[in-house]
Amino acid sequence: MSMLLSLPPGDYLRPGSYCVPPISPYLHDVATDVASWRRQLIWRVGMKRSIAVLGTGRMGSALARALLASDHRMTVWNRTKDKAEPLALLGATVASSALEAVTSAEVIIVNVSDYKATAGILRDDAVASAVRGKLIVDLTSGTPQGARDAAEWCGRHGAGYLDGAIMATPDFIGTDAGTILVSGQGQAFRDNEAVFRALGGNVQHVGQDPGRANALDSALLALMWGALFGALNAIAVSQAEDIDLGELSRQWTATAPVVEGLVTDLIKRTDAGRFASDEETLSSISIHHSAFQHLLELMDARGIDRAVVDGYGFFFQRAIAAGQLHGDFAALSQFMGKAA
């Protein structure tokens, strides 16, 4: 293979010498392009990547085990080394420092408590220098802005960045049902699909904005907590009325598909801005508000704490005051987007 190197006027090579300074930037660009092409070729043909996992608590250890099961070269590090040692029995190298782990790998997966903890690890001067040319995948929980700040820092230090939200408990990692939402550089995600496939069968790239995965995480957690706090409220009512909790569970199982349908319809109608009741309305605000008054009466009679449900009442009142009593339940979404 031969290469023709065309030099701008004034740039030249002296026989038997190194490049003079004016040409070195051009050769550097060529070398960078060749190295990038070589990496792309290696990744496309499926060769295993060298990966470091920083943070080996329950979730970090699950991530490392899934990657080891797919034969990736693995280095792990944890502030408390004992938590990383069991992974050595599965073939991982246990690093003595974060710098050693970062230096050993092409892809660095971080799974610690929050972005402050991530910064405490990566923003050490030596580690910050070592991340250049590597890909950081931060699977730490945080805010969308925290992810954007982390991406900006990585960009300034020559590292790629993807941010992820793990929508699963550790036992789902590495299974077909394992769900992880990933956002940031789309090309970096595509180049490392084999890594993400090892982590779960439902790993999705959800957008170029590094904060998108965490934003979706917060939205989905709001749905989950709504269900969990609703369940706590239902348990309190059942216990006050001497209803066996097994019976509550059986009736919830029967009712759950109806609730799921209502949630799906609410999201669809809000997306379309269809807030007025029509022939397809499943339930109006007035119907819900009437039943809600019965719940409040029961809770007051039994002395059950209303802290959770009083929040619901606040939004009912805002909608009713705005003339939306007979609107579709989706109309309430107009009053939750902004603080009162």
Secondary structure per residue as TSV (DSSP state, phi and psi in degrees):
chain	resnum	aa	ss	phi	psi
A	1	M	-	360.0	128.1
A	2	S	-	-113.9	156.6
A	3	M	-	-132.7	128.1
A	4	L	-	-93.6	122.6
A	5	L	-	-106.7	114.4
A	6	S	-	-95.8	126.7
A	7	L	-	-107.7	138.7
A	8	P	-	-65.3	157.5
A	9	P	T	-53.7	135.8
A	10	G	T	94.7	-15.0
A	11	D	-	-97.4	140.5
A	12	Y	-	-158.2	163.6
A	13	L	-	-116.4	137.3
A	14	R	-	-96.2	131.1
A	15	P	T	-54.8	136.3
A	16	G	T	74.9	14.3
A	17	S	S	-130.7	169.4
A	18	Y	-	-75.3	170.9
A	19	C	-	-62.0	140.3
A	20	V	-	-74.9	157.5
A	21	P	G	-52.0	-38.7
A	22	P	G	-59.4	-29.1
A	23	I	G	-87.3	-19.5
A	24	S	H	-58.0	-37.8
A	25	P	H	-60.9	-35.2
A	26	Y	H	-68.8	-43.4
A	27	L	H	-65.4	-34.5
A	28	H	H	-61.6	-42.5
A	29	D	H	-64.0	-41.7
A	30	V	H	-62.0	-45.9
A	31	A	H	-62.2	-39.6
A	32	T	H	-63.6	-42.7
A	33	D	H	-63.7	-42.3
A	34	V	H	-63.5	-43.5
A	35	A	H	-62.7	-41.3
A	36	S	H	-63.9	-43.4
A	37	W	H	-61.2	-40.8
A	38	R	H	-64.1	-43.2
A	39	R	H	-61.5	-43.5
A	40	Q	H	-59.5	-42.8
A	41	L	H	-62.9	-45.0
A	42	I	H	-60.8	-45.3
A	43	W	H	-66.0	-39.7
A	44	R	H	-66.9	-37.3
A	45	V	T	-81.3	0.5
A	46	G	T	91.3	14.2
A	47	M	-	-65.6	144.7
A	48	K	-	-72.3	144.7
A	49	R	-	-90.0	156.9
A	50	S	E	-90.8	127.4
A	51	I	E	-128.9	141.7
A	52	A	E	-116.5	135.2
A	53	V	E	-111.6	119.0
A	54	L	E	-101.5	114.0
A	55	G	-	104.4	106.8
A	56	T	-	-122.6	49.2
A	57	G	S	-71.3	-160.2
A	58	R	H	-60.3	-45.4
A	59	M	H	-73.6	-45.4
A	60	G	H	-60.2	-38.8
A	61	S	H	-65.9	-37.7
A	62	A	H	-64.0	-40.8
A	63	L	H	-61.3	-46.7
A	64	A	H	-63.0	-42.0
A	65	R	H	-62.8	-40.3
A	66	A	H	-64.4	-39.5
A	67	L	H	-70.9	-38.6
A	68	L	H	-63.6	-37.8
A	69	A	H	-64.2	-23.4
A	70	S	T	-97.3	13.3
A	71	D	T	68.8	25.8
A	72	H	-	-77.7	147.4
A	73	R	E	-74.7	124.5
A	74	M	E	-127.0	129.3
A	75	T	E	-120.1	136.4
A	76	V	E	-124.7	151.4
A	77	W	E	-146.4	142.2
A	78	N	-	-146.5	146.1
A	79	R	S	-56.7	-41.6
A	80	T	S	-95.3	103.2
A	81	K	G	-59.9	-31.9
A	82	D	G	-56.8	-31.8
A	83	K	G	-70.7	-21.0
A	84	A	T	-92.3	-21.8
A	85	E	H	-57.2	-40.7
A	86	P	H	-57.4	-26.4
A	87	L	H	-72.4	-21.4
A	88	A	H	-63.1	-32.9
A	89	L	T	-67.3	-19.5
A	90	L	T	-97.0	-1.7
A	91	G	T	114.1	1.4
A	92	A	-	-80.8	151.2
A	93	T	E	-92.5	127.0
A	94	V	E	-92.9	114.4
A	95	A	-	-80.1	149.0
A	96	S	S	-85.7	-12.3
A	97	S	S	-151.5	160.7
A	98	A	H	-63.3	-37.3
A	99	L	H	-60.4	-44.2
A	100	E	H	-61.3	-42.1
A	101	A	H	-65.5	-46.1
A	102	V	H	-64.0	-41.6
A	103	T	H	-63.3	-29.7
A	104	S	H	-80.4	-12.1
A	105	A	-	-123.8	156.5
A	106	E	S	-89.1	-34.4
A	107	V	E	-119.9	127.0
A	108	I	E	-112.8	114.1
A	109	I	E	-99.1	124.8
A	110	V	E	-110.2	128.6
A	111	N	-	-141.0	83.5
A	112	V	S	-123.3	-165.6
A	113	S	S	-72.7	-39.2
A	114	D	S	-164.6	179.3
A	115	Y	H	-66.7	-29.4
A	116	K	H	-62.1	-41.5
A	117	A	H	-66.9	-39.2
A	118	T	H	-60.0	-46.7
A	119	A	H	-61.2	-38.3
A	120	G	H	-61.9	-27.2
A	121	I	H	-86.8	-50.8
A	122	L	H	-80.4	-26.2
A	123	R	T	-89.1	11.0
A	124	D	S	-63.5	139.0
A	125	D	H	-55.7	-45.5
A	126	A	H	-67.3	-42.7
A	127	V	H	-66.1	-41.3
A	128	A	H	-59.3	-36.7
A	129	S	H	-70.2	-34.3
A	130	A	H	-75.4	-17.6
A	131	V	T	-80.2	-11.9
A	132	R	T	-56.3	130.8
A	133	G	T	82.1	0.4
A	134	K	S	-107.1	172.8
A	135	L	E	-112.2	124.7
A	136	I	E	-97.0	126.4
A	137	V	E	-117.2	104.8
A	138	D	E	-95.6	110.1
A	139	L	-	-103.6	30.5
A	140	T	-	-89.4	142.2
A	141	S	-	-71.9	145.1
A	142	G	-	-180.0	-161.8
A	143	T	-	-98.6	159.7
A	144	P	H	-56.9	-41.4
A	145	Q	H	-66.9	-35.0
A	146	G	H	-60.2	-39.8
A	147	A	H	-66.8	-41.1
A	148	R	H	-65.3	-39.3
A	149	D	H	-64.0	-41.6
A	150	A	H	-64.4	-40.6
A	151	A	H	-63.8	-40.0
A	152	E	H	-64.3	-41.7
A	153	W	H	-63.6	-44.1
A	154	C	H	-62.3	-41.7
A	155	G	H	-59.8	-41.7
A	156	R	H	-66.2	-22.8
A	157	H	T	-105.3	15.9
A	158	G	T	75.6	19.9
A	159	A	-	-110.0	147.6
A	160	G	E	-76.1	162.3
A	161	Y	E	-147.1	131.8
A	162	L	E	-129.7	143.4
A	163	D	E	-117.6	141.8
A	164	G	E	-136.6	149.9
A	165	A	E	-118.4	120.8
A	166	I	E	-86.4	113.9
A	167	M	-	-100.4	52.5
A	168	A	S	-162.5	159.7
A	169	T	-	-87.7	162.8
A	170	P	G	-53.7	-30.9
A	171	D	G	-69.6	-14.4
A	172	F	G	-89.3	-15.5
A	173	I	T	-65.0	133.3
A	174	G	T	84.9	-0.2
A	175	T	S	-103.9	167.5
A	176	D	T	-61.5	-28.5
A	177	A	T	-88.2	-2.5
A	178	G	-	-65.4	121.9
A	179	T	E	-113.8	124.6
A	180	I	E	-134.0	127.8
A	181	L	E	-94.3	129.0
A	182	V	E	-124.9	135.6
A	183	S	E	-135.5	160.4
A	184	G	E	122.8	-150.7
A	185	Q	-	-60.2	110.1
A	186	G	H	-61.0	-38.2
A	187	Q	H	-65.3	-39.7
A	188	A	H	-62.1	-37.7
A	189	F	H	-64.5	-47.1
A	190	R	H	-64.2	-37.7
A	191	D	H	-66.4	-19.9
A	192	N	T	-121.3	29.9
A	193	E	H	-59.3	-34.5
A	194	A	H	-62.9	-36.2
A	195	V	H	-64.8	-47.2
A	196	F	H	-70.1	-34.1
A	197	R	H	-61.5	-33.6
A	198	A	H	-66.5	-25.9
A	199	L	H	-84.2	-19.8
A	200	G	-	170.9	153.9
A	201	G	T	-79.0	-8.8
A	202	N	E	-126.9	51.0
A	203	V	E	-90.7	123.9
A	204	Q	E	-124.7	140.8
A	205	H	E	-90.0	121.1
A	206	V	E	-110.0	5.0
A	207	G	E	152.0	161.3
A	208	Q	S	-74.2	-29.3
A	209	D	S	-65.1	118.8
A	210	P	T	-58.8	-22.5
A	211	G	T	-85.7	-5.6
A	212	R	H	-63.9	-41.0
A	213	A	H	-62.2	-43.4
A	214	N	H	-69.7	-32.8
A	215	A	H	-64.6	-44.2
A	216	L	H	-64.5	-38.2
A	217	D	H	-57.0	-48.1
A	218	S	H	-63.6	-40.3
A	219	A	H	-63.2	-44.3
A	220	L	H	-70.7	-33.6
A	221	L	H	-66.4	-34.7
A	222	A	H	-60.6	-40.9
A	223	L	H	-62.2	-44.6
A	224	M	H	-64.0	-46.7
A	225	W	H	-67.1	-32.4
A	226	G	H	-58.3	-43.8
A	227	A	H	-68.1	-41.9
A	228	L	H	-69.1	-43.3
A	229	F	H	-69.3	-33.4
A	230	G	H	-62.1	-39.1
A	231	A	H	-64.5	-40.5
A	232	L	H	-61.9	-40.2
A	233	N	H	-64.8	-41.9
A	234	A	H	-64.1	-38.6
A	235	I	H	-63.3	-42.7
A	236	A	H	-61.9	-43.2
A	237	V	H	-65.2	-43.8
A	238	S	H	-62.4	-44.5
A	239	Q	H	-65.5	-39.0
A	240	A	H	-64.9	-31.8
A	241	E	T	-98.0	10.2
A	242	D	T	60.2	39.2
A	243	I	-	-93.9	129.2
A	244	D	-	-62.0	134.3
A	245	L	H	-68.0	-23.9
A	246	G	H	-63.1	-38.6
A	247	E	H	-65.7	-41.4
A	248	L	H	-57.7	-44.8
A	249	S	H	-62.0	-42.9
A	250	R	H	-64.4	-41.9
A	251	Q	H	-71.1	-32.6
A	252	W	H	-64.8	-42.1
A	253	T	H	-58.8	-39.3
A	254	A	H	-72.1	-32.0
A	255	T	H	-88.4	-23.9
A	256	A	H	-52.3	-42.4
A	257	P	H	-61.7	-32.0
A	258	V	H	-66.9	-44.4
A	259	V	H	-63.6	-42.8
A	260	E	H	-60.5	-40.6
A	261	G	H	-63.7	-39.8
A	262	L	H	-64.0	-41.6
A	263	V	H	-64.8	-45.0
A	264	T	H	-61.1	-43.0
A	265	D	H	-65.6	-39.9
A	266	L	H	-59.9	-45.7
A	267	I	H	-64.7	-44.0
A	268	K	H	-63.7	-44.6
A	269	R	H	-68.7	-38.4
A	270	T	H	-64.5	-41.1
A	271	D	H	-60.6	-34.8
A	272	A	H	-89.2	-6.5
A	273	G	T	69.0	28.7
A	274	R	-	-94.8	82.6
A	275	F	-	-96.5	-22.8
A	276	A	S	-76.6	145.7
A	277	S	-	-64.4	141.7
A	278	D	-	-146.0	-170.2
A	279	E	T	-67.2	-15.2
A	280	E	T	-100.3	1.1
A	281	T	-	-63.3	129.0
A	282	L	S	-83.2	-36.5
A	283	S	-	-162.8	141.0
A	284	S	B	-94.9	167.2
A	285	I	H	-59.8	-38.4
A	286	S	H	-62.5	-40.5
A	287	I	H	-63.1	-46.8
A	288	H	H	-65.1	-40.8
A	289	H	H	-65.7	-37.2
A	290	S	H	-63.3	-46.6
A	291	A	H	-65.7	-32.9
A	292	F	H	-64.1	-37.2
A	293	Q	H	-63.1	-35.5
A	294	H	H	-66.3	-39.8
A	295	L	H	-62.0	-43.9
A	296	L	H	-62.4	-41.1
A	297	E	H	-61.0	-44.9
A	298	L	H	-61.8	-46.1
A	299	M	H	-64.2	-40.3
A	300	D	H	-65.0	-41.3
A	301	A	H	-63.6	-34.0
A	302	R	H	-97.9	1.8
A	303	G	T	68.0	32.9
A	304	I	-	-87.1	136.5
A	305	D	-	-59.2	130.3
A	306	R	-	-100.9	11.6
A	307	A	H	-55.9	-40.1
A	308	V	H	-73.3	-51.1
A	309	V	H	-73.8	-21.8
A	310	D	H	-62.5	-28.5
A	311	G	H	-64.0	-39.6
A	312	Y	H	-61.5	-44.0
A	313	G	H	-59.2	-36.7
A	314	F	H	-58.7	-43.6
A	315	F	H	-76.3	-32.3
A	316	F	H	-56.8	-46.6
A	317	Q	H	-65.4	-38.3
A	318	R	H	-62.5	-42.9
A	319	A	H	-67.6	-42.7
A	320	I	H	-64.7	-40.9
A	321	A	H	-63.6	-26.3
A	322	A	T	-90.4	9.6
A	323	G	T	80.6	23.7
A	324	Q	-	-104.6	16.2
A	325	L	T	-54.2	-37.8
A	326	H	T	-101.1	12.6
A	327	G	S	-78.2	167.7
A	328	D	B	-62.7	150.5
A	329	F	G	-54.6	-28.1
A	330	A	G	-60.9	-21.2
A	331	A	G	-61.0	-23.5
A	332	L	G	-62.8	-22.4
A	333	S	G	-63.3	-21.7
A	334	Q	G	-69.9	-17.8
A	335	F	G	-108.0	-1.1
A	336	M	T	-105.6	-10.1
A	337	G	S	-72.2	-23.4
A	338	K	S	-134.8	147.5
A	339	A	-	-66.8	149.7
A	340	A	-	-67.9	360.0
